[in-house]
Amino acid sequence: MKRVTTLLIVGAALLIVAAALPTFRAVAQSAAVTDDNLAQSIANAKTAADQEAVAAYYDQEAADAKKKADLHRNVADTYQKLNIAKPVGMANMCKGLVNYWDKVADQAKDLAKAHREMAKAAGGAG
């Protein structure tokens, strides 16, 4: 009888731990914001850590956009130095891309800043 009671207690404890595991995994995984879960991460952001994770996503977006702007800035210079009709027009197209990616980077930085402010309001150090 004592052995059956012990087994029941151990079994009940294992069930409780097993039921809690998905919750622990969800909390651990919520820190990684990706393109695939961005909207859901924003909708579910309640804590400072959640907001910081979204801010980090936008920091990376800004860095990626800046790299694209720099790339097209370089390519525009290359076309410009060729000094022939068609590539000069292509340089202007690249300059348009530079403006676009610079704007994307600026907006991503603004979004990151806004989420950091939300993190502070939620009680984080930011």
N, C-alpha and C positions, 0 to 999 in steps of 0.2 A: 504494500500500500504506500509506504514511504517513497519507494522508487517511482511509482506511478505519479505521485504528487510532484516529485522533483522533475520528472520528465515533462509534465504538464506546464510547470513554471518555466522551464527552459524553453519549451516549445512556444509558449506565449511570448516570452522575451524575444525570441528569434523572429516571430511574426511582427512584433512592434518595430524591431530594427529593420526588417525587410520592407515594411510599409513606409518607413521614414527615408530610406535610401533614395528614392526618386526625388524627394524634396531636397535633400542635400545635394544631389547631382544638379538639379535645376538651379539652385543658388550658385553653385560653383561655375556652371556654364553661362550664367547670365552676364558675366563680366566680359565675354567676348562678343562684341557687336560686329556683325558682318553685313554685306549687302543683302543677304538673304533674310536676316532677322532685324534689320534696322527699324522698320515701321513698328514691329512688335516690341522691340526693345524700348522705343520711345513711348509707346502706349503703356507699357508696363513699368516704366521707370518710377520708382517710389522713393528710393533711398539715395543718399549722396553717392554711394558707389555705383548705382545704376546710372546716374547722371554723368558721373566721371567716365564711365565706360562709353557712353554715347559721345561725350566730348573727345575722348581719345580716338574714336572712329573718325570724327570730323577733323581732328588734327592730322590724321593720316591722309584723309581726302585732300586737305590743303597742301600737304607736302607733295602728294602725287600730282596735283594740278600745277604746282609751281615747277616741278620737273618737266611737265609737258610744255609749259610756257617757255621755260629756258631752252628746251629742245627746239621749238619752233622759232624762237628768237635767233638761235644759232643758224638754223637752216635759212631763215630770211636773209641773214647777213651773207651766207654763202651764195644764195641766188643773186643778191645785190652785187656782189663782187664779180659775177660772171659778165655783167654789163652787156647783156643782149636782150632783145625785146621780150621774148616769151618768159624767160626766167625772172625778169624784173616784175612782171605781172604776178608771177608765182611768189615773189618776195612779199608783195602786198597781201596775197592770200595768207601767207604765213603770219604776217603781222596781225591780220584779223584773228587768226588762231591764238596768237600771243595774248591779244586783248581778251579773248574769250576765256582762256585758261587762267589768266591773272584774275579775272572777275570771279571765276569758280573758286580759286584759292581764297580770295578775300571773303567770299560768302561762307565758305567752309570754316574759316577762322572765326567769323562772326557767330556761326552756329555753335562752334566749340565753346566760345566765350559765354554764350547764353546758357549752355548746359552746365558750365562751371558755376555760373551764378545760381542756377537752380540747385546744384549740388550744395552750395553754401547755405541756401535757404532750407534745404532738407537736413542740415546739420553737419555737413562735411567741412573739412579744412580747406578743400579746393586747391 
